[in-house]
Amino acid sequence: MSDSTKDNQTEAARQEELLQKYDAESNTRKLTGIAAKVVFFGLLAFSLFQLYTGAFGQYTAYIQRTVHLGFALTLIFLLFPASKKKGNKRKVAWYDYILILLSIIVCGYWPVYYDTLVQQIGGIDQVQVIIGGLAILLVLEATRRAVGMPITIIAILFLAYALIGPDMPGALAHRGLTLEQLIDSMFFTTEGILGTPLQVSSTYIFLFLLFGAFLVQTGVGNYFNDLAIALAGRRTGGPAKVAIFSSALNGTISGSSVANTVTTGSYTIPMMKKLGYRPNFAGAVEAASSTGGQIMPPIMGAAAFLMIEFAGVGYWEIAKAATIPAILYFSGIWIMTHLEAKRVGLHGLPKEQIPSKKSVLKKIHLLLPIIAIVLLLFQGFSIERTALLGILITVIVSLFRADTRITPSKFVLALTSGARTALGVAAATACAGIIVGVVTKTGLGLKLGNSLVDVAGSLASSPEAQLLLTLFFTMIASIILGMGSPTTANYIITSTIALPAILALNDQLEVAIPVLAGHMFVFYFGIVADITPPVALAAFAATGISGGEPIRTGGNASKLAIAAFIIPYMFVLQPQLLMIDTHFWEIIWILFTAISGMIAIGAGLIGFWYRKLHWTLRIVSVVVGLFLIYPEGNTDLFGLAAFIVMIVMQLVWKKGNQTGKKEQVNG
């Protein structure tokens, strides 16, 4: 065996170890024999079912969603062990066969007794109580295994709240539900497990995950890396910019911040360290960039498809609204890595490590499916039809070159890997449906929202101050609720629990906050939970490669991603940042001033511009940046004037410093 082969196997083993440690969705069994074949054909059947219903029309809501859930539960209990002990990963435990049988019975109940159930009037009978109760327990256990404990615990707490409502204190009290009523709403209506989140998973999300799986089989991930190195490798601090660029591209087709961190970070982090970046900073660059992939248009992970239903707007509107914030997010990281490289004196990669333009251009066709997706959405194609056409275009485009071709074996691999990726999403959306169902039945979201508004009102002296405090409390709630949860789950949780606080303010404000702005606010802060200490799963995964300290890496990642902590406030206060009620030239001006603002903020946080900044100048720089980012005429003009003054001061100092050095040399 050659040394390069050994190195590749070692690297693959390390990636797998990190994914299993920090990404619950990757902690699967390594089955062999009959069990492996059952899993293979199960995953294949799952994808074929979704492709068939996507192409020829879905079944009625209850049947489509229960069949989707049945596939997911059965495969999760086959693939995901009850614990992480190594002994549990070689074979399927005996009790998992019982859970698999129960999953088939429970999810098969709806298709078999569909006519009876839809005509049933009144409550459910004892058999249905047992079926529905088992469904809740199976979903909770599958979610714990495939997604993790945070969302599972939240769902259990919400179920308890639904049952003990009359005993709750103050405004949290409600009439309460009997066990029978709770089970009925959770599994025999579309307000619980079979609600909107699972509906989106069983239609839009699965097909786009499948599209991503087909893209991967063309080698688009490696192409993104080569493209990033070709475009950014020679620049100051090149490897860090390669990490930003490749992670943004990979992240837009990836559904996991942690998975993106591990896969792209396996080569970008060592490159950054070799160039001279500190381990904590190198890991932070990768974690922040990979996390930002979830907000990167046009695909934005899976949560954007949920936002269509939750916010009631079209996909194109969501992608358009996310564009400027995403540009500012990655601009902020790019600017700070550049300034850090200048501060430390780092350069780009040597020419011999840069792929030739000719080799990169040979595979430019791999970008065509992503471009096609954007154009199809812009033309108003349905999301299901767009995803199906995207898969077809990917297969056709792959045939242009032998090394990108999707062969029959790769075609089947794409079907199975896409279905495997969808398992965690299906479990998370089913479990999130429990949370949404309880909120709907008890009115908890509105109560929590009003409570946050009341607390903010008691501390504020004006409506503007109350708005800012409410946004701050909502930010904290969104970050806490998002910790340890995948993108889809944390968006559902934050939009259900935290969002009502923002929308509750609309009755008190002169100008209402757009619904989409509120959804984007909680979406952003749920996402950045992946890099916010103390949990910071993406940052922790990055330290497994960088060898840095997890908390310090998370702190650096939060600093690099500062745009994600600032921009949401800005677009709630001024929705023009989301391209709402604005025009082309205003968008150009907003981009110009906002990116200038990110330069000033980046310089202030790094402590370097053209030279090392005194702490007073660092504070001034951050304040000037905030003025520039806020899209309002007076703040823009003041910020721009101050920004120009600061640049002139920097250039004068730089020229004077260079003149002084020449005089010393001549002397």
N, C-alpha and C positions, 0 to 999 in steps of 0.2 A: 504494500500500500504506500503511495507517494506521500511526501510530507504535506503537500497542499490538500490532499484528500483528508488526511488526519486533522489538519487545521480546520477544514470546513465542518467535519463531524464534531469537533470539539466546540466550535462556535455554535453550531446548531443545538448541541446539548445544553450549552449555557443559556441560549435564548429560551429553550423549552423550560429549563429550570426557573428562570426569572418569570416567565409567563405563568407557570403554575403557582409560583409564590405570590404574585401580585395581581394576577388576572384570574378571577374565579371561573370565567368562561373557558379557560384553557386547561383547567385542572381535570383532565379526563383519564379514563382507563386506557391501557394499552392491551386490547383484547386480541386473541388469536383464535383460530379454529372456527367452529360453528358460530360462536357469539360474534366474532368479527364480521362474518358473512351476513348475519342477521342485521347488524348495524349498517353495513354497507348498503344492503338492499332497502333497508328502512329509510336511510337518508336519500337514496335514489328515488324511492317512491314518493317521499315528501316533496322533493323538487318537481317531479313530474306532475304531481297533483296540483301544485301551485302554478306551474306553467300551463296546464290544461285549463284551469279555471280563469287564469289571466287572459288566455287567448280566446276561449269560447264562452266565457261568462261564468260568474260565480253562482254557487248555490245560494239558497236563502240564508239569511244572516246566521241563524242558529246552527245550521248544518255546516256552513263554511268555517265558522269559528271553532266549533267543537271538533271537527275533523283536524283542523290545524293544531288545536290544543292537544288532541289525542296523539298525533305524531310527535309533538314536542315532548310531552310528558313521558311517553314510552321510550323515546330515544335518550332522554335525560337520565332516566333510571338505569338504562343500559350502559351509558357512557360515563356518568359522573358518580363517583363513589360517595358513600355517606360521610366519610372522613378522608383526610389527606394521608393517612398511613399507607406506606408503600405496599403492604400486604393486600390492601383493598383494590389495587390498580391492575391486578393480573387476571382477575375473573369476576364475574357478576355474582354478588352475594345472593344467598337463597331468599332473603327477605325482599330483595329488589325484584325478583320474579313475581312476588305477590303484589308489589306496587305496580308493576307493569300490567298485570292482569286487571287490577282495580282501575287503572287508567283507561284501559280498553273498554271496560264495562261502563265506567262513568261517562266517558266521552262518546261512547257508542249509544248511550241512552237517548240522546236527543235525535239522532238520525232514525233510530228504530221506532221511537214513540212520538215522532214529530207531530203527526196529525192530532193525536190525543192531547199533547201538551199545548198546542196553539189554540185548541178549542176549550181547554179546561178553564172553568170559571171558579173563582174562590181561591182558597189556600191550597197548599200541596199536601199530599197524603204521606203516610209514614215511610213508604218505600222511597219517595222522592226526597224526604228529609235526610234519609241515609245517603242517597246518591249525592245530593247537594253538599252535605257535610263532608263526605269523602272528597268531593271535588275541591273544596276549600283547603282541606288538609294536604291533598296531593300537590296542589299549586304552591302552597307554602313550602313544602319540603323540596319540590323541584327547584323553586327559586333560591332556597338556601344553598343548594348544591351548585347550581349553574350560575348564579348571580352574586350571592353573598348574603351575609347576615343583616346589613343595615336596612335594606328595603323590606326584608322578611319581618324584622322586629317592628318596623313602623306599621306594617299591615296588621300584625297581631294586636298592637296597641289600638289601632283603629277599630278592629273587630270588638275588642273589649269595651271601647268607648261606646260603640253602638248598643251594647247590651246593658251597660250600667249608666246610661244617660241620666235617669232621674236622680241618681246619687251624686252627680257631678256638681261642683260648687258654682255659684253665680251664673254668669252668662253662658258657661259651657254646658249647663244642664239642658236636657231635651226629654221628650216623652219616653224614649227608649224603644228598643225593638225586642220582641220575643225571639227565641232561637229559631223558631219556624219562620217568622217573618224575615229574619236576617238571611237564612239559607235560601229562602225563596228569592229575595232580591239579588243575592250574590250569584246564583247559578240558573235561575229560571226566568230571568229578565235580561235585558241588554243594558242594565245599569251597574252591573258588577263585573265578575270575571269575564263575561262575554260582551263587555262594553266596547266603547270607542277605541281604547288602546289596543285591544286584541284584534279588533276589526282592521285597524291600520296595519298591524303586524301580519295579518293573514292576507293582505292585499298588496299595498304599496311597498312596505319595508322588505318583505321576503324577495320580491322581484328585483329590487335595487341591490340587495345583498348578493343575489345571484349574478346580477350585472357586474358587481365588483369582483366576484369570484372568477368570472370569465376574463375580465381584464387582467387579473393576476396571472392567469395561465398564458397570456401572451408575453409575459415578462415585462409588463409595464412598470412594475416596481423598480426593477434594475435600470430600466430606461430613465425613470425619473431621477434616479441617483446619478447616472451618467450625464443627464441634461443639467442637473444642478451643478455638478463639478465643472462642466464645460462653461457654464454661464458665470459661476461665482468663485470657482476654485482659486483663480489667480489673484483675486482681490484681497485687500487687507483683511487678515483674519479669515482667510478663505474657507477652511473647514466648518467654521461656525455658520457661515452664510450658506454653505452647502446643506448643513443640517436644517436650517430654516426653510430653504427652498424645497428640498426633497420631502421634508415632513409635511409642509403645506400641501404639496401635490399628492403624496401618499395618503394624508389625512382626509382628503376630500372623498376618497373611496373606502376609507377604513371606518369601522364603527367603534373603535376602542382607542382611547388615549394611551393606555398601557401597552397594548399590542403594537401600536405605531412607534412608541418610544423604544421598545425592545428591538423591533426589526430594523428601523432606520438607524437607531442609536448604536447598533452593534458595529457599524463601521464609521459613523460620524464622530462619536465620542472618542475613540482611540486616535482618530486624525486630529481632533482638537487638542487632546492632551499632548500628542507628539509635537504639535506646533508650539505649545507653550501655555495654553489655557489651563487655569487651575481646575482640578477635578470637579470641585463643587460648581464652578461656573460652566464647565463643559456639559455636565449632566443637566444643569438648569436650562441651558440653551435647547437641548434636545427635548426635555420634558415640556417646556413652554411651547415650543414649535409644534410638537406632536399633539398636544392638547388643543392648540388652535386649529388643527385640522378639522375639528368637529364644528367649527363656525365658518369654515371656508366654503363659499359658493363654488360651483353650482349645486353640489350634492349635499354637503353639510352633515354627513353621517345619517343616522336614521331619524333623529328627533325632528327634522324639518317636516317629515311626512305626518308626524303627530300634530305639529303646529297647524297644518292645513285644517284639521278637524277641530282642534281646540280654539284656534284664533278665528276660524271661519274665513280665511283668505286663501287665494290661489298660491300654488307653489312658486310661480314666477315672482309674485309680490314679495314672498319671503326671501328668495334668493337675491332679489334686487335690494331689499332693505338691509340684508346682511353684508352687502358689498363694501361700503365705506368703512363700517366698523372692522371688517376683516382686514382691509388694507391698512388701517391704522394699527391694528393689533400686530401684524407681521412687520410693519414699518418700525414700530417701537422696538421690537426684538432685534431687527436688523441694525437699527441705529445704535442701540446700546452695545451690541457685540462689536460693531465697528469702532466705537469710542473706546471700549475696553481693549481692543487690539492695538489702537493707537497709543493708549495710555501705557500699555506694557511693552510696546515695540514689536508686535508680531506682524508677520507678512503672510503672503498667500502661499499656495502649494507650488512646488517647482514644476516647470513646464512638462517634464517627462511624466508626471503623474496626471496630467490633464488629457482626457480622451480627445481625439481629433474631431474637428467639426464634421468631417466627412462621415465618420462612424456614427456620430450622433444624428446627423441628418438622415442617414439610411433608415432609421427607425421612427422618423417623425410621424409616420402614419399611425402609430399607436395612440396618438392623441386624438385621432379622428372620432372615435366613439364618444369621448367626453364632449367634444365640440358638437357632435350630432345631438347628444342629450340636451344641451343648452338650446340649440336651434328648435328642436322638437317641442320643448316646453314653451319656448317663446311663441311658437306657432299655435299653441293652444291644444296640443295633443293631450289626451288623458294620461295620467301618471302610469297606469298599468300598461297602456299601449306604448308609451315612451320607453319604459323599462324593457319591454319585449323587443322593441325595435333596436334598442341599445345593445341587447345581447346578440341579436342577429347581425348588426353592423360590426360588432366586435369579432364575431366568428369570421365574417367576410374579410375584414381588414387584416386579420391574423394570417390570411393566406398569401399576403403580398410577399412574405419572406419565409424561407424554410425554418429559420431559428425562432420565429414568432408564431408559427402555425399551430392552431389548436387541432391536434390529432384526435381521433376517436377516444383514445385513452385520456387525453387532457380534457375532452368534453365531459366525459363521465366524472373525472376528478373535480371539475368545476361544479357540477351538479351536487356532488356529495359534500364538498367543502362549503359551498354556499348554504346548504341545508344545515350543516354543523354550526356555522356562524349564526344562523337564525334561531337556534335552540335557546340561547340565553335571552335573546330579544323577546321570543314568544313567552318565556317564563316571566320575564320582567314586566311585560305589558299585561299579562293575566293577573299577576300579583298587584300591579298598580291599579288594575280595574277594581280590586277590593277596596283600595284607598279611595278611589273616585266614587265608588258606590256608597261608601259610608258617608262621605262628605255630602253627597246628593241627598241621602236619606235624612241626615241630621242637621244639615245647614251649617256644618262646622266651618267650612271655608269662609263664609260670610261673617261668622262670629269671630274667627281669628283675625280676619281683615279689619273688622270694626274695632276690635280690641287694640290692634297695632295703631290704627288711626287715632283712637282715643288717647292712648299713651303718648303718642307724638304730639297730639293737640294739647295735652296737659303740660308738656315741656316746652312748647313753642309759643312765641309771642305774635306770630303772623301766619297767614296761610302758606306763604312761601317756605317759612321755617318748618311748618308742619309737614309739608311735602317732602322736604329734604330728610327730615327725621324718619318719616315713613319709609322712604326709599332706603335709608340706612338700615332700619330694622329688617326690612324685606331682604336686603342684601345678606345680612348676617343669617337670617333664617334659611335663605336659599343655599348658602355655602354649607351650613350645618346639615341640611337635608340632603345635599348632593354628595357629601363625603362618602366614599366607598361604593357609590352606586354607578352603574353604567349610564351612558348618555340618555338613552330612552327613558329609563326609570327615573333619573333625577329630574328630567324635564316634566314628566307627568306629575311627580310629587310636588315640585316647586310651583308649577302652574295651577295645581289644585289647592295647595295650602297657602303659599306665600303671595301669589298673584292677586287674590281678592283684596288684599290691603291696598294695593296701588289703585285698582279700579274703584274701590269704595270712596276714594278721594274725589272722583269726578263730580259728585254732587256738590262739592264745596269749592271747586275751582272755576274760575271764569272761562278758561279754555280747557276742554277735556283732554285727558291723556289718551292718545290712540291705543286701541286694544293691542295692536301688533307691537307697539313700543313696550307695553307692559309685559307681553309674552317674551320679547327679546331680552328684557331686563333680567327676568328670573332665569331664562335659558343661559345667558352669559355667566351668571354667578353660580348656577349649578355646574356648569362646565369647569370653571376655574377651581372648583373644589378639588379637582385632581392634582393641582399643584400648590394648594394652600395647606401649610402645616396646621395641625399635627398629622393629618392622615396622608394627603398628597401622594396618592398611589403612583402616579406617573413619575414624580420626582424620586420616590423610593425605588422604582424599577430602574431608573437611570443610574442610581448609585451602585446597583449591582454590576454595571458595566464600567462606570467611572472610578469606583473605589472611593468615592467621596462620602461625606456625612449626610444622611437623609434630611435632617431638619435644615441644615445650612443650604443644601441643594434646593429644598422646597422654598426657602426664603429668597434665594437668588432667582428662582423661577418666577415667583410672585412679583419680584422687582422687574424682571424682564417683561412680564406680561402686564405691566402696570396699566396699559391701555384698556385691558379688560375690566379693570376696577374703576376707571374714569369714564370711558365712553358710554356705558349704559346710563349713567346719570345725565350725560349730555343729551342723549337721544330721547330720553323721557322729557327733559325740559325743552328741547328743540328738535322735534321729529324730522327736521330737514336732513339730519345725519342719516336717516333711514330712507332718504329720497321720497318722503311723504310730502305732498303739496309743495313741490319745488320744481325748478326748471334747470336746463343744461348748464347755463353759465353760473347759476348759483351753486350747483354741484361742484363745478371746477373751482370756484372760490373757496368753498367749504373744504375741499380736498387740500388745496394749497395751504390754507391757514392751519388746518388740523395737522398736516404732516410737519409743517414748520413748528407747530406746538410740540409734536412728539420729539423733534430734534432738541428743543429746549429742555423738555422734561428728561429725556435720555441723558443729556449732558449734566443736568443737575443730579440725577440719581447715580451716575457713574463717577461724577466728580472730575470730569475731563472734557474739554472741548478742543481748542487748539493748544491748550495748556492745562495744567492742574488748576481746578477752581477752588477758591477759598469757600468755606462753608456758607458765608453770607451770599456769595454769588450763586452757589448751588440752590439756595432757597429762592433767590430772585428768579433764577432760570426756571424752576418748577412753576412758580406763580405765573411768569410770562407765558409758559406753555399752556397752562390752564386757560388763560385769557384767549389764546389763539384757538384752542380746540372748541371752546364754547361758540356755537355759530350764531353770533349776534353782532350787528354792525359796530357798535361802540367798543365792545370788548375786542373785536378783531383789529380795529384801527389802533387801539392802545397797545395791544399785544404785538402787532406788527412793528410799530414804531420802536418799542422796547427791544424787540428781537433784532432789528437792524442795528440799533445802538450797541447791543452786546456783540454782534458779529464784528462791527467796526473796531470795537475795543480789543477783541481777540486778534484781529488781523494786525492792528497797530502794535500790539504787544509782540506778536510773532515776528514782525518785520524788525522791531527794535531789538529783540533777542538775537535774531540772526546777524544783525549789524554788529552787535556787541561781541558775538563769537568771532566774526571776521577780524575785528580790531585786535582781539586778544591773540589770534593766530599771527597776524601781521606784526604785532609788537614782539 
